Amino acid sequence: MNCPECSQSDVLEIEHILPDEIEVRFFFCHNCEEKWWNRDGIDIDVTQVLEMVRQSKT
Ligand SMILES: [Zn+2]
């Protein structure tokens, strides 16, 4: 995985399982400190992650 901002490969990847067993990945670039989220290979906004967490509790 390369950073979409700076194209460096020095990227941290953390897998998260949301309450509904939705699998998302968090990426953090050590080089430029860009952060982003991905679900099933699709980039998503952090607000979408929070929305999924919130929906699972209702
Ligand atoms: Zn970067």
N, CA, C, O and the ligand as a Tripos MOL2 file, in Angstrom:
@<TRIPOS>MOLECULE
protein
  233   231    59     0     0
PROTEIN
NO_CHARGES

@<TRIPOS>ATOM
      1 N           0.8510   -1.2010    0.0000 N.3       1 MET1
      2 CA          0.0000    0.0000    0.0000 C.3       1 MET1
      3 C           0.8810    1.2430    0.0000 C.2       1 MET1
      4 O           1.7130    1.4200    0.8900 O.2       1 MET1
      5 N           0.7010    2.0920   -0.9860 N.am      2 ASN2
      6 CA          1.4270    3.3540   -1.0190 C.3       2 ASN2
      7 C           0.4950    4.4960   -0.6440 C.2       2 ASN2
      8 O          -0.7080    4.4430   -0.8980 O.2       2 ASN2
      9 N           1.0560    5.5070   -0.0490 N.am      3 CYS3
     10 CA          0.2790    6.6740    0.3470 C.3       3 CYS3
     11 C          -0.2510    7.4120   -0.8850 C.2       3 CYS3
     12 O           0.5020    7.6770   -1.8220 O.2       3 CYS3
     13 N          -1.5420    7.7410   -0.8860 N.am      4 PRO4
     14 CA         -2.1010    8.4640   -2.0290 C.3       4 PRO4
     15 C          -1.6020    9.9030   -2.1190 C.2       4 PRO4
     16 O          -1.7100   10.5390   -3.1670 O.2       4 PRO4
     17 N          -1.0640   10.4040   -1.0320 N.am      5 GLU5
     18 CA         -0.6050   11.7920   -1.0180 C.3       5 GLU5
     19 C           0.8430   11.9290   -1.4880 C.2       5 GLU5
     20 O           1.1570   12.7580   -2.3430 O.2       5 GLU5
     21 N           1.7150   11.1040   -0.9160 N.am      6 CYS6
     22 CA          3.1430   11.2850   -1.1790 C.3       6 CYS6
     23 C           3.7610   10.0860   -1.9020 C.2       6 CYS6
     24 O           4.9410   10.1140   -2.2510 O.2       6 CYS6
     25 N           2.9560    9.0180   -2.1320 N.am      7 SER7
     26 CA          3.3960    7.8340   -2.8830 C.3       7 SER7
     27 C           4.4810    7.0260   -2.1760 C.2       7 SER7
     28 O           5.0770    6.1320   -2.7770 O.2       7 SER7
     29 N           4.7390    7.3300   -0.9200 N.am      8 GLN8
     30 CA          5.6910    6.5290   -0.1640 C.3       8 GLN8
     31 C           5.0030    5.2600    0.3340 C.2       8 GLN8
     32 O           3.7850    5.2180    0.5000 O.2       8 GLN8
     33 N           5.8170    4.2260    0.5680 N.am      9 SER9
     34 CA          5.2460    2.9530    1.0360 C.3       9 SER9
     35 C           5.3910    2.7840    2.5400 C.2       9 SER9
     36 O           5.1230    1.7060    3.0700 O.2       9 SER9
     37 N           5.8080    3.8240    3.2260 N.am     10 ASP10
     38 CA          5.9890    3.7540    4.6750 C.3      10 ASP10
     39 C           4.6490    4.0030    5.3680 C.2      10 ASP10
     40 O           4.4530    5.0130    6.0440 O.2      10 ASP10
     41 N           3.7380    3.0510    5.1790 N.am     11 VAL11
     42 CA          2.3560    3.2270    5.6170 C.3      11 VAL11
     43 C           2.0060    2.1720    6.6560 C.2      11 VAL11
     44 O           2.2410    0.9800    6.4580 O.2      11 VAL11
     45 N           1.4440    2.6280    7.7570 N.am     12 LEU12
     46 CA          0.9470    1.7330    8.7980 C.3      12 LEU12
     47 C          -0.4650    1.2970    8.4350 C.2      12 LEU12
     48 O          -1.2860    2.1130    8.0150 O.2      12 LEU12
     49 N          -0.7450    0.0080    8.5980 N.am     13 GLU13
     50 CA         -2.0800   -0.5080    8.2920 C.3      13 GLU13
     51 C          -2.6280   -1.2240    9.5190 C.2      13 GLU13
     52 O          -1.9820   -2.1180   10.0650 O.2      13 GLU13
     53 N          -3.8150   -0.8280    9.9460 N.am     14 ILE14
     54 CA         -4.4510   -1.4500   11.1090 C.3      14 ILE14
     55 C          -5.8440   -1.9130   10.7120 C.2      14 ILE14
     56 O          -6.6320   -1.1410   10.1650 O.2      14 ILE14
     57 N          -6.1410   -3.1760   10.9910 N.am     15 GLU15
     58 CA         -7.4600   -3.7180   10.6740 C.3      15 GLU15
     59 C          -8.3820   -3.5370   11.8590 C.2      15 GLU15
     60 O          -8.0160   -3.8260   12.9980 O.2      15 GLU15
     61 N          -9.5830   -3.0560   11.5810 N.am     16 HIS16
     62 CA        -10.5930   -2.9050   12.6170 C.3      16 HIS16
     63 C         -11.8230   -3.7100   12.2280 C.2      16 HIS16
     64 O         -12.2390   -3.7100   11.0700 O.2      16 HIS16
     65 N         -12.3980   -4.3940   13.2050 N.am     17 ILE17
     66 CA        -13.6800   -5.0570   12.9900 C.3      17 ILE17
     67 C         -14.7290   -4.2600   13.7540 C.2      17 ILE17
     68 O         -14.6950   -4.1800   14.9820 O.2      17 ILE17
     69 N         -15.6540   -3.6760   13.0150 N.am     18 LEU18
     70 CA        -16.7160   -2.9060   13.6440 C.3      18 LEU18
     71 C         -17.7450   -3.8590   14.2300 C.2      18 LEU18
     72 O         -17.7410   -5.0450   13.8990 O.2      18 LEU18
     73 N         -18.6410   -3.3580   15.1050 N.am     19 PRO19
     74 CA        -19.5750   -4.2370   15.8230 C.3      19 PRO19
     75 C         -20.3860   -5.1760   14.9280 C.2      19 PRO19
     76 O         -20.6810   -6.2960   15.3460 O.2      19 PRO19
     77 N         -20.7490   -4.7720   13.7440 N.am     20 ASP20
     78 CA        -21.5200   -5.6460   12.8490 C.3      20 ASP20
     79 C         -20.6230   -6.5430   11.9940 C.2      20 ASP20
     80 O         -21.0310   -7.0160   10.9330 O.2      20 ASP20
     81 N         -19.3970   -6.7680   12.4700 N.am     21 GLU21
     82 CA        -18.4000   -7.5580   11.7500 C.3      21 GLU21
     83 C         -18.0550   -6.9520   10.4000 C.2      21 GLU21
     84 O         -17.6330   -7.6470    9.4760 O.2      21 GLU21
     85 N         -18.2420   -5.6590   10.3090 N.am     22 ILE22
     86 CA        -17.7870   -4.9270    9.1340 C.3      22 ILE22
     87 C         -16.2910   -4.7040    9.2880 C.2      22 ILE22
     88 O         -15.8180   -4.1760   10.2940 O.2      22 ILE22
     89 N         -15.5660   -5.1210    8.2650 N.am     23 GLU23
     90 CA        -14.1190   -5.0460    8.3390 C.3      23 GLU23
     91 C         -13.6280   -3.7820    7.6420 C.2      23 GLU23
     92 O         -13.8740   -3.5770    6.4530 O.2      23 GLU23
     93 N         -12.9380   -2.9470    8.3930 N.am     24 VAL24
     94 CA        -12.3770   -1.7400    7.8020 C.3      24 VAL24
     95 C         -10.8880   -1.6890    8.1350 C.2      24 VAL24
     96 O         -10.4240   -2.3140    9.0880 O.2      24 VAL24
     97 N         -10.1690   -0.9430    7.3400 N.am     25 ARG25
     98 CA         -8.7380   -0.7800    7.5760 C.3      25 ARG25
     99 C          -8.4070    0.6890    7.7140 C.2      25 ARG25
    100 O          -8.9090    1.5360    6.9750 O.2      25 ARG25
    101 N          -7.5550    0.9670    8.6730 N.am     26 PHE26
    102 CA         -7.0700    2.3120    8.8970 C.3      26 PHE26
    103 C          -5.6210    2.3840    8.4170 C.2      26 PHE26
    104 O          -4.8020    1.5210    8.7360 O.2      26 PHE26
    105 N          -5.3270    3.4160    7.6560 N.am     27 PHE27
    106 CA         -3.9610    3.6020    7.1630 C.3      27 PHE27
    107 C          -3.4050    4.9230    7.6670 C.2      27 PHE27
    108 O          -4.1060    5.9280    7.7750 O.2      27 PHE27
    109 N          -2.1250    4.8770    7.9680 N.am     28 PHE28
    110 CA         -1.4480    6.0960    8.3990 C.3      28 PHE28
    111 C          -0.0850    6.1550    7.7340 C.2      28 PHE28
    112 O           0.6980    5.2080    7.8100 O.2      28 PHE28
    113 N           0.1870    7.2600    7.0920 N.am     29 CYS29
    114 CA          1.4630    7.4410    6.4050 C.3      29 CYS29
    115 C           2.4710    8.0780    7.3600 C.2      29 CYS29
    116 O           2.2510    9.1750    7.8730 O.2      29 CYS29
    117 N           3.5700    7.3780    7.5880 N.am     30 HIS30
    118 CA          4.5980    7.9260    8.4740 C.3      30 HIS30
    119 C           5.3090    9.1110    7.8360 C.2      30 HIS30
    120 O           5.8530    9.9710    8.5300 O.2      30 HIS30
    121 N           5.2990    9.1470    6.5260 N.am     31 ASN31
    122 CA          6.0560   10.1830    5.8290 C.3      31 ASN31
    123 C           5.3570   11.5430    5.8820 C.2      31 ASN31
    124 O           5.9670   12.5400    6.2690 O.2      31 ASN31
    125 N           4.0840   11.5860    5.4980 N.am     32 CYS32
    126 CA          3.3830   12.8790    5.4310 C.3      32 CYS32
    127 C           2.2260   12.9660    6.4260 C.2      32 CYS32
    128 O           1.5190   13.9720    6.4760 O.2      32 CYS32
    129 N           2.0330   11.8920    7.2290 N.am     33 GLU33
    130 CA          0.9990   11.8490    8.2600 C.3      33 GLU33
    131 C          -0.4220   11.8780    7.7190 C.2      33 GLU33
    132 O          -1.3610   12.2180    8.4380 O.2      33 GLU33
    133 N          -0.5730   11.5220    6.4540 N.am     34 GLU34
    134 CA         -1.9040   11.3410    5.8880 C.3      34 GLU34
    135 C          -2.5790   10.1330    6.5580 C.2      34 GLU34
    136 O          -1.9430    9.1110    6.8180 O.2      34 GLU34
    137 N          -3.8790   10.2800    6.8290 N.am     35 LYS35
    138 CA         -4.6480    9.1750    7.4000 C.3      35 LYS35
    139 C          -5.8350    8.9030    6.5010 C.2      35 LYS35
    140 O          -6.4440    9.8290    5.9660 O.2      35 LYS35
    141 N          -6.1600    7.6370    6.3370 N.am     36 TRP36
    142 CA         -7.3560    7.3230    5.5740 C.3      36 TRP36
    143 C          -7.8930    5.9570    5.9610 C.2      36 TRP36
    144 O          -7.2070    5.1500    6.5880 O.2      36 TRP36
    145 N          -9.1580    5.7160    5.5640 N.am     37 TRP37
    146 CA         -9.8520    4.4680    5.8920 C.3      37 TRP37
    147 C         -10.2540    3.7780    4.6120 C.2      37 TRP37
    148 O         -10.4340    4.4130    3.5730 O.2      37 TRP37
    149 N         -10.3920    2.4600    4.7000 N.am     38 ASN38
    150 CA        -10.7200    1.6700    3.5270 C.3      38 ASN38
    151 C         -11.6230    0.5130    3.9460 C.2      38 ASN38
    152 O         -11.3860   -0.1420    4.9620 O.2      38 ASN38
    153 N         -12.6540    0.2760    3.1510 N.am     39 ARG39
    154 CA        -13.5370   -0.8610    3.3960 C.3      39 ARG39
    155 C         -13.7130   -1.6250    2.0910 C.2      39 ARG39
    156 O         -14.1450   -1.0640    1.0840 O.2      39 ARG39
    157 N         -13.3720   -2.9190    2.1190 N.am     40 ASP40
    158 CA        -13.4680   -3.7700    0.9340 C.3      40 ASP40
    159 C         -12.7730   -3.1450   -0.2720 C.2      40 ASP40
    160 O         -13.2610   -3.2410   -1.3980 O.2      40 ASP40
    161 N         -11.6440   -2.5140   -0.0310 N.am     41 GLY41
    162 CA        -10.8690   -1.9480   -1.1240 C.3      41 GLY41
    163 C         -11.3360   -0.5850   -1.5860 C.2      41 GLY41
    164 O         -10.8110   -0.0340   -2.5540 O.2      41 GLY41
    165 N         -12.3310   -0.0390   -0.8890 N.am     42 ILE42
    166 CA        -12.8620    1.2640   -1.2690 C.3      42 ILE42
    167 C         -12.5330    2.2750   -0.1860 C.2      42 ILE42
    168 O         -12.7940    2.0420    0.9940 O.2      42 ILE42
    169 N         -11.9670    3.3810   -0.5850 N.am     43 ASP43
    170 CA        -11.6590    4.4280    0.3870 C.3      43 ASP43
    171 C         -12.9490    4.9970    0.9600 C.2      43 ASP43
    172 O         -13.8810    5.3090    0.2180 O.2      43 ASP43
    173 N         -12.9990    5.1310    2.2630 N.am     44 ILE44
    174 CA        -14.1630    5.7230    2.9150 C.3      44 ILE44
    175 C         -13.7110    6.8310    3.8410 C.2      44 ILE44
    176 O         -12.5560    6.8880    4.2630 O.2      44 ILE44
    177 N         -14.6470    7.7040    4.1440 N.am     45 ASP45
    178 CA        -14.3600    8.8210    5.0310 C.3      45 ASP45
    179 C         -14.5120    8.3710    6.4800 C.2      45 ASP45
    180 O         -15.2980    7.4710    6.7760 O.2      45 ASP45
    181 N         -13.7660    8.9910    7.3730 N.am     46 VAL46
    182 CA        -13.8720    8.6170    8.7840 C.3      46 VAL46
    183 C         -15.2930    8.8180    9.2980 C.2      46 VAL46
    184 O         -15.7260    8.1020   10.2020 O.2      46 VAL46
    185 N         -16.0230    9.7750    8.7410 N.am     47 THR47
    186 CA        -17.4060    9.9820    9.1680 C.3      47 THR47
    187 C         -18.2750    8.7760    8.8030 C.2      47 THR47
    188 O         -19.2400    8.4760    9.5070 O.2      47 THR47
    189 N         -17.9440    8.0850    7.7130 N.am     48 GLN48
    190 CA        -18.6830    6.8720    7.3500 C.3      48 GLN48
    191 C         -18.3960    5.7480    8.3400 C.2      48 GLN48
    192 O         -19.2790    4.9510    8.6570 O.2      48 GLN48
    193 N         -17.1620    5.6890    8.8240 N.am     49 VAL49
    194 CA        -16.8110    4.6950    9.8340 C.3      49 VAL49
    195 C         -17.6140    4.9480   11.1040 C.2      49 VAL49
    196 O         -18.1940    4.0300   11.6840 O.2      49 VAL49
    197 N         -17.6370    6.2020   11.5210 N.am     50 LEU50
    198 CA        -18.3860    6.5530   12.7310 C.3      50 LEU50
    199 C         -19.8750    6.2780   12.5570 C.2      50 LEU50
    200 O         -20.5580    5.8570   13.4910 O.2      50 LEU50
    201 N         -20.3620    6.5230   11.3440 N.am     51 GLU51
    202 CA        -21.7760    6.2670   11.0500 C.3      51 GLU51
    203 C         -22.0970    4.7640   11.1840 C.2      51 GLU51
    204 O         -23.1390    4.3980   11.7300 O.2      51 GLU51
    205 N         -21.2150    3.9130   10.6930 N.am     52 MET52
    206 CA        -21.4210    2.4600   10.7810 C.3      52 MET52
    207 C         -21.4240    2.0060   12.2390 C.2      52 MET52
    208 O         -22.2190    1.1510   12.6290 O.2      52 MET52
    209 N         -20.5250    2.5860   13.0410 N.am     53 VAL53
    210 CA        -20.4670    2.2460   14.4560 C.3      53 VAL53
    211 C         -21.7660    2.6660   15.1410 C.2      53 VAL53
    212 O         -22.3250    1.9250   15.9500 O.2      53 VAL53
    213 N         -22.2330    3.8620   14.8050 N.am     54 ARG54
    214 CA        -23.4400    4.3950   15.4420 C.3      54 ARG54
    215 C         -24.6740    3.5800   15.0440 C.2      54 ARG54
    216 O         -25.5210    3.2810   15.8850 O.2      54 ARG54
    217 N         -24.7720    3.2230   13.7590 N.am     55 GLN55
    218 CA        -25.9340    2.4680   13.2830 C.3      55 GLN55
    219 C         -26.0300    1.1040   13.9520 C.2      55 GLN55
    220 O         -27.1280    0.6020   14.1920 O.2      55 GLN55
    221 N         -24.8750    0.5000   14.2550 N.am     56 SER56
    222 CA        -24.8870   -0.8400   14.8170 C.3      56 SER56
    223 C         -25.4420   -0.8530   16.2340 C.2      56 SER56
    224 O         -25.8400   -1.9030   16.7400 O.2      56 SER56
    225 N         -25.4690    0.3070   16.8700 N.am     57 LYS57
    226 CA        -25.9220    0.3530   18.2510 C.3      57 LYS57
    227 C         -27.4220    0.5910   18.3740 C.2      57 LYS57
    228 O         -27.9790    0.4710   19.4660 O.2      57 LYS57
    229 N         -28.0770    0.9220   17.2780 N.am     58 THR58
    230 CA        -29.5060    1.2280   17.3270 C.3      58 THR58
    231 C         -30.3350   -0.0110   17.0420 C.2      58 THR58
    232 O         -31.5640    0.0550   17.0410 O.2      58 THR58
    233 ZN          2.1840   10.0830    2.6740 Zn       59 ZN59
@<TRIPOS>BOND
     1     1     2 1
     2     2     3 1
     3     3     4 2
     4     3     5 am
     5     5     6 1
     6     6     7 1
     7     7     8 2
     8     7     9 am
     9     9    10 1
    10    10    11 1
    11    11    12 2
    12    11    13 am
    13    13    14 1
    14    14    15 1
    15    15    16 2
    16    15    17 am
    17    17    18 1
    18    18    19 1
    19    19    20 2
    20    19    21 am
    21    21    22 1
    22    22    23 1
    23    23    24 2
    24    23    25 am
    25    25    26 1
    26    26    27 1
    27    27    28 2
    28    27    29 am
    29    29    30 1
    30    30    31 1
    31    31    32 2
    32    31    33 am
    33    33    34 1
    34    34    35 1
    35    35    36 2
    36    35    37 am
    37    37    38 1
    38    38    39 1
    39    39    40 2
    40    39    41 am
    41    41    42 1
    42    42    43 1
    43    43    44 2
    44    43    45 am
    45    45    46 1
    46    46    47 1
    47    47    48 2
    48    47    49 am
    49    49    50 1
    50    50    51 1
    51    51    52 2
    52    51    53 am
    53    53    54 1
    54    54    55 1
    55    55    56 2
    56    55    57 am
    57    57    58 1
    58    58    59 1
    59    59    60 2
    60    59    61 am
    61    61    62 1
    62    62    63 1
    63    63    64 2
    64    63    65 am
    65    65    66 1
    66    66    67 1
    67    67    68 2
    68    67    69 am
    69    69    70 1
    70    70    71 1
    71    71    72 2
    72    71    73 am
    73    73    74 1
    74    74    75 1
    75    75    76 2
    76    75    77 am
    77    77    78 1
    78    78    79 1
    79    79    80 2
    80    79    81 am
    81    81    82 1
    82    82    83 1
    83    83    84 2
    84    83    85 am
    85    85    86 1
    86    86    87 1
    87    87    88 2
    88    87    89 am
    89    89    90 1
    90    90    91 1
    91    91    92 2
    92    91    93 am
    93    93    94 1
    94    94    95 1
    95    95    96 2
    96    95    97 am
    97    97    98 1
    98    98    99 1
    99    99   100 2
   100    99   101 am
   101   101   102 1
   102   102   103 1
   103   103   104 2
   104   103   105 am
   105   105   106 1
   106   106   107 1
   107   107   108 2
   108   107   109 am
   109   109   110 1
   110   110   111 1
   111   111   112 2
   112   111   113 am
   113   113   114 1
   114   114   115 1
   115   115   116 2
   116   115   117 am
   117   117   118 1
   118   118   119 1
   119   119   120 2
   120   119   121 am
   121   121   122 1
   122   122   123 1
   123   123   124 2
   124   123   125 am
   125   125   126 1
   126   126   127 1
   127   127   128 2
   128   127   129 am
   129   129   130 1
   130   130   131 1
   131   131   132 2
   132   131   133 am
   133   133   134 1
   134   134   135 1
   135   135   136 2
   136   135   137 am
   137   137   138 1
   138   138   139 1
   139   139   140 2
   140   139   141 am
   141   141   142 1
   142   142   143 1
   143   143   144 2
   144   143   145 am
   145   145   146 1
   146   146   147 1
   147   147   148 2
   148   147   149 am
   149   149   150 1
   150   150   151 1
   151   151   152 2
   152   151   153 am
   153   153   154 1
   154   154   155 1
   155   155   156 2
   156   155   157 am
   157   157   158 1
   158   158   159 1
   159   159   160 2
   160   159   161 am
   161   161   162 1
   162   162   163 1
   163   163   164 2
   164   163   165 am
   165   165   166 1
   166   166   167 1
   167   167   168 2
   168   167   169 am
   169   169   170 1
   170   170   171 1
   171   171   172 2
   172   171   173 am
   173   173   174 1
   174   174   175 1
   175   175   176 2
   176   175   177 am
   177   177   178 1
   178   178   179 1
   179   179   180 2
   180   179   181 am
   181   181   182 1
   182   182   183 1
   183   183   184 2
   184   183   185 am
   185   185   186 1
   186   186   187 1
   187   187   188 2
   188   187   189 am
   189   189   190 1
   190   190   191 1
   191   191   192 2
   192   191   193 am
   193   193   194 1
   194   194   195 1
   195   195   196 2
   196   195   197 am
   197   197   198 1
   198   198   199 1
   199   199   200 2
   200   199   201 am
   201   201   202 1
   202   202   203 1
   203   203   204 2
   204   203   205 am
   205   205   206 1
   206   206   207 1
   207   207   208 2
   208   207   209 am
   209   209   210 1
   210   210   211 1
   211   211   212 2
   212   211   213 am
   213   213   214 1
   214   214   215 1
   215   215   216 2
   216   215   217 am
   217   217   218 1
   218   218   219 1
   219   219   220 2
   220   219   221 am
   221   221   222 1
   222   222   223 1
   223   223   224 2
   224   223   225 am
   225   225   226 1
   226   226   227 1
   227   227   228 2
   228   227   229 am
   229   229   230 1
   230   230   231 1
   231   231   232 2
@<TRIPOS>SUBSTRUCTURE
     1 MET1         2 RESIDUE 1 A MET
     2 ASN2         6 RESIDUE 1 A ASN
     3 CYS3        10 RESIDUE 1 A CYS
     4 PRO4        14 RESIDUE 1 A PRO
     5 GLU5        18 RESIDUE 1 A GLU
     6 CYS6        22 RESIDUE 1 A CYS
     7 SER7        26 RESIDUE 1 A SER
     8 GLN8        30 RESIDUE 1 A GLN
     9 SER9        34 RESIDUE 1 A SER
    10 ASP10       38 RESIDUE 1 A ASP
    11 VAL11       42 RESIDUE 1 A VAL
    12 LEU12       46 RESIDUE 1 A LEU
    13 GLU13       50 RESIDUE 1 A GLU
    14 ILE14       54 RESIDUE 1 A ILE
    15 GLU15       58 RESIDUE 1 A GLU
    16 HIS16       62 RESIDUE 1 A HIS
    17 ILE17       66 RESIDUE 1 A ILE
    18 LEU18       70 RESIDUE 1 A LEU
    19 PRO19       74 RESIDUE 1 A PRO
    20 ASP20       78 RESIDUE 1 A ASP
    21 GLU21       82 RESIDUE 1 A GLU
    22 ILE22       86 RESIDUE 1 A ILE
    23 GLU23       90 RESIDUE 1 A GLU
    24 VAL24       94 RESIDUE 1 A VAL
    25 ARG25       98 RESIDUE 1 A ARG
    26 PHE26      102 RESIDUE 1 A PHE
    27 PHE27      106 RESIDUE 1 A PHE
    28 PHE28      110 RESIDUE 1 A PHE
    29 CYS29      114 RESIDUE 1 A CYS
    30 HIS30      118 RESIDUE 1 A HIS
    31 ASN31      122 RESIDUE 1 A ASN
    32 CYS32      126 RESIDUE 1 A CYS
    33 GLU33      130 RESIDUE 1 A GLU
    34 GLU34      134 RESIDUE 1 A GLU
    35 LYS35      138 RESIDUE 1 A LYS
    36 TRP36      142 RESIDUE 1 A TRP
    37 TRP37      146 RESIDUE 1 A TRP
    38 ASN38      150 RESIDUE 1 A ASN
    39 ARG39      154 RESIDUE 1 A ARG
    40 ASP40      158 RESIDUE 1 A ASP
    41 GLY41      162 RESIDUE 1 A GLY
    42 ILE42      166 RESIDUE 1 A ILE
    43 ASP43      170 RESIDUE 1 A ASP
    44 ILE44      174 RESIDUE 1 A ILE
    45 ASP45      178 RESIDUE 1 A ASP
    46 VAL46      182 RESIDUE 1 A VAL
    47 THR47      186 RESIDUE 1 A THR
    48 GLN48      190 RESIDUE 1 A GLN
    49 VAL49      194 RESIDUE 1 A VAL
    50 LEU50      198 RESIDUE 1 A LEU
    51 GLU51      202 RESIDUE 1 A GLU
    52 MET52      206 RESIDUE 1 A MET
    53 VAL53      210 RESIDUE 1 A VAL
    54 ARG54      214 RESIDUE 1 A ARG
    55 GLN55      218 RESIDUE 1 A GLN
    56 SER56      222 RESIDUE 1 A SER
    57 LYS57      226 RESIDUE 1 A LYS
    58 THR58      230 RESIDUE 1 A THR
    59 ZN59       233 GROUP 0 **** ****
